[in-house]
Amino acid sequence: MSKRHQRFKIEVLSHRGRIDARWVIPLCKKILASELRAPVRVNVVATDNKYIRQLNRDYRGRNRATDVLAFNLCDEDDSEEQPLLGEIYISCEKARQQAEAYHHCFREEVRRLVAHGLLHLLGYDHEDDKSRKRMQEKEEVYLTGRKVITA
């Protein structure tokens, strides 16, 4: 592991779901090393539709399950050596459904959702066409290593 990747601590936690940490920790460290200079921690939480629906309702006012939620928990006054950037919640149920619908494996869908959530923690969004395109291009680069060619 390179020194620049050691600045980051990624924890994969299970709360009514399970994902393999080996699928997501290297991806998160690659994204963070490219996007940030400061050391941070990120929690990735594997959960189910029921719990993510509750979070979505409580924090976003949307009473439905979703595939991924990202909560930025960065505190500017945090004096820790590796402050907590945020938490990414993944619905394993939604990830399985989407993997089947998109004709790829559960692992790849989880990686896509984690990359998406982490980019949200880093300030990217998809509120308009331009920002959506930029975020999708970033996801593609980090997941595949290939640059997206746009016309």
C-alpha positions in Angstrom: 0.0 0.0 0.0 1.4 3.4 -0.9 2.0 6.0 1.7 -0.6 8.3 0.3 -3.2 5.6 0.7 -2.2 5.1 4.4 -3.6 8.5 5.2 -7.1 7.1 4.9 -9.0 4.7 7.2 -12.0 2.9 5.8 -14.2 0.7 8.0 -16.8 -1.6 6.6 -19.6 -2.2 9.1 -22.5 -4.6 9.0 -26.0 -3.5 10.1 -28.5 -5.9 8.6 -26.3 -6.5 5.6 -22.9 -7.8 4.6 -20.3 -6.7 2.0 -16.7 -7.8 1.7 -14.3 -5.1 2.8 -11.8 -6.2 0.1 -14.3 -5.0 -2.5 -14.4 -1.5 -1.3 -11.5 -0.4 0.8 -8.9 -0.2 -2.1 -11.5 1.7 -4.2 -12.2 4.2 -1.4 -8.5 4.8 -0.8 -7.9 5.3 -4.6 -10.7 7.9 -4.8 -9.6 9.7 -1.6 -5.9 9.7 -2.7 -6.9 11.3 -5.9 -9.4 13.8 -4.5 -8.0 14.8 -1.1 -4.8 15.8 0.5 -5.9 15.6 4.2 -6.2 12.3 6.0 -9.7 11.1 6.8 -11.8 8.2 7.9 -14.9 6.9 6.1 -17.4 4.3 7.3 -19.2 2.1 4.8 -22.3 0.5 6.4 -24.0 -2.5 4.8 -27.7 -2.6 5.6 -31.1 -3.6 4.3 -34.1 -1.9 2.7 -36.0 -1.4 6.0 -33.1 0.5 7.7 -32.1 2.6 4.7 -35.8 3.5 4.2 -35.9 4.7 7.8 -32.8 6.8 7.2 -34.1 8.2 4.0 -37.4 9.2 5.7 -35.7 10.7 8.8 -33.0 12.6 7.0 -34.3 13.3 3.5 -38.1 13.2 3.9 -38.5 10.4 1.4 -40.4 7.4 2.7 -38.9 4.8 0.4 -35.8 2.5 0.3 -32.9 3.7 -1.8 -29.7 2.1 -2.9 -27.1 4.4 -1.3 -27.1 7.3 1.2 -24.1 9.4 2.1 -23.9 11.5 5.2 -21.1 14.1 5.4 -20.0 14.2 9.1 -16.9 16.3 8.6 -16.5 18.8 11.5 -14.2 21.7 10.7 -13.2 21.9 14.3 -12.3 18.2 14.5 -8.7 18.0 15.8 -8.3 14.2 15.3 -5.4 13.1 13.1 -7.9 11.3 10.8 -11.3 13.1 11.2 -14.5 11.3 10.1 -15.4 12.5 6.6 -18.7 10.6 6.7 -20.7 7.4 6.3 -22.0 5.6 3.3 -25.0 3.4 3.7 -25.6 0.6 1.1 -28.8 -1.4 0.9 -27.6 -4.9 0.1 -31.1 -5.8 -1.0 -31.2 -2.9 -3.5 -27.7 -3.7 -4.7 -28.7 -7.3 -5.4 -31.8 -6.2 -7.3 -29.9 -3.6 -9.4 -27.0 -6.0 -10.1 -29.6 -8.4 -11.6 -31.3 -5.6 -13.5 -28.0 -4.3 -14.9 -26.6 -7.7 -15.6 -23.5 -7.6 -13.5 -22.5 -9.1 -10.2 -23.4 -8.0 -6.7 -19.7 -7.0 -6.1 -19.6 -4.6 -9.0 -22.9 -3.0 -8.0 -21.6 -2.5 -4.4 -18.5 -0.9 -5.7 -20.5 1.4 -8.0 -22.7 2.4 -5.1 -19.7 3.0 -2.7 -18.0 5.1 -5.4 -21.2 7.1 -5.9 -21.6 7.7 -2.2 -18.0 8.7 -1.6 -18.2 11.2 -4.4 -21.2 12.7 -2.7 -19.1 13.0 0.5 -16.5 14.8 -1.5 -19.0 17.4 -2.7 -20.1 16.0 -6.1 -23.8 15.9 -6.9 -26.1 15.2 -9.8 -28.7 18.0 -9.5 -28.3 19.1 -13.1 -27.2 17.6 -16.4 -23.7 19.1 -16.2 -23.0 17.9 -12.6 -24.6 14.5 -13.3 -22.3 14.0 -16.3 -19.2 15.0 -14.3 -20.1 12.7 -11.5 -20.8 9.7 -13.8 -17.4 10.4 -15.6 -15.6 10.3 -12.2 -17.4 7.1 -11.2 -16.4 5.5 -14.5 -12.7 6.5 -14.2 -12.5 5.3 -10.6 -14.3 2.0 -11.3 -12.7 1.0 -14.6 -9.6 3.2 -15.0 -10.9 4.3 -18.4 -11.5 7.9 -19.3 -14.9 8.7 -20.7 -14.8 10.1 -24.2 -17.5 12.7 -24.7 -18.6 14.1 -28.0 
